Amino acid sequence: EKEKLQERLAKMQGGVAVIKVGGGSDVEVGEKRDRIVDALNATKAAVESGIVPGGGNALLWASRQLEEVKTQCTNMDQKMGVEIIERACRAPTRAIATNAGFEGGVVVGELLKQETSEKGFNAATGEYVQMIQAGIMDPTKVVRTALTDAFSVSGLLMTTEAMVTDVADDSAGSMPPGSMGGGMPPGMGGMGGMGM
């Protein structure tokens, strides 16, 4: 029995799979191919470093652990820095809920009351579920890398002496951020002037 399992494992590790992708157009085939490549890379990352509950739940839970760090801050600047990190860790869950048509702040508040990090918000159904049992998970490596890269970029921005940004033009009567649905930035909606 053990030899059969070892043989099966060897075949799975050393085997090659061919996935044939079809679609109605080249664009559709390309999109499907990209999704398959993303799924394959996520699976490899999960095998390499494990999984955590998805939907921003791991970072949301991590933000709860910052309360203890906040009490150890020696000055207001440090406390403000911890609060910025806390808000940044809660942003993915808030954005997922908002983009699905739910009130992001309410969802985050409800999840922060939970006793365990396993329970989260399923944006597809609008229910609070056990995330891993529901199949909603992220590779640990992806979450860790996103957090590390965010710290790297924020450190770079803090030490930069000058920065160039776009300033929102309120005089054009643009809609407030988040009012478009789907997480699109202001000014991206509609297809005016297309002549259809």
Disulfide bonds with the S-S distance in Angstrom:
none
